[in-house]
């Protein structure tokens, strides 16, 4: 979810079940850092996995600790770092890299900068412009007439 929805670590660990509508497949993303909240759609596999998680929940948070409270930022960082190690990635991975990866992927797939701004919840388009670094070879298709 952190990657698919471009979540900050604090947004992921504070995600509550009442932010998710499994029936219509939407998630209300409550942005931090004075960002704009938004509603995202979920893919079928994401809905399926969340339904499974929902059945075994014990508290209000989607990602909960053993005590039923929100998962800590440190624990999310550890989970992401260990996943990166298991994937044999050449660099240490942290949660914010997933947010950046989502932004870069959207831009490199040709999604309009304003839509990416809304998706990531940026108030200022300059923040979103950081994601416009081009993938290698992308400029080969650009022709000035």
Residue pairs with C-beta under 8 A, 6 or more apart in sequence:
1 7
1 12
1 15
1 27
1 46
1 62
2 9
2 12
2 76
2 80
2 95
2 98
2 99
3 98
3 99
3 101
3 102
4 42
4 43
4 46
4 102
5 27
5 29
5 40
5 102
6 98
6 99
6 102
6 103
6 119
6 120
6 121
7 15
7 29
7 98
7 99
8 31
8 32
8 33
8 95
8 96
8 99
9 73
9 76
9 77
9 95
9 96
10 32
10 73
11 29
11 30
11 31
11 32
12 63
12 71
12 76
12 95
13 61
13 63
13 70
13 71
13 72
13 73
13 76
14 30
14 32
14 61
14 70
15 27
15 61
15 62
15 63
16 60
16 61
16 62
17 54
17 57
17 60
17 61
17 62
18 60
19 27
19 28
19 29
19 30
19 62
20 26
20 27
20 28
20 42
20 50
20 62
21 27
21 28
22 47
22 50
22 51
22 54
25 41
25 42
25 44
25 47
26 39
26 40
26 41
26 42
27 39
27 40
27 41
27 42
28 37
28 38
28 39
29 37
29 38
29 39
29 40
29 121
30 37
31 37
31 38
31 121
34 123
35 120
35 121
35 122
35 123
36 118
36 121
36 122
36 123
37 121
38 118
38 119
38 121
40 119
42 50
50 62
53 62
57 64
58 64
58 68
59 68
59 69
61 68
61 69
61 70
61 71
63 70
63 71
63 76
64 70
64 71
65 71
65 72
65 75
73 95
76 95
77 94
77 95
80 93
80 94
80 95
80 97
80 98
81 92
81 93
81 94
83 93
84 91
84 92
84 93
99 120
100 131
102 119
102 120
103 116
103 120
103 128
103 130
103 131
104 131
104 133
104 135
106 115
106 116
106 119
106 131
107 113
107 116
107 131
107 132
108 134
108 135
108 138
111 119
113 125
113 128
113 129
113 132
114 125
116 128
116 131
117 125
117 127
117 128
120 127
120 128
122 128
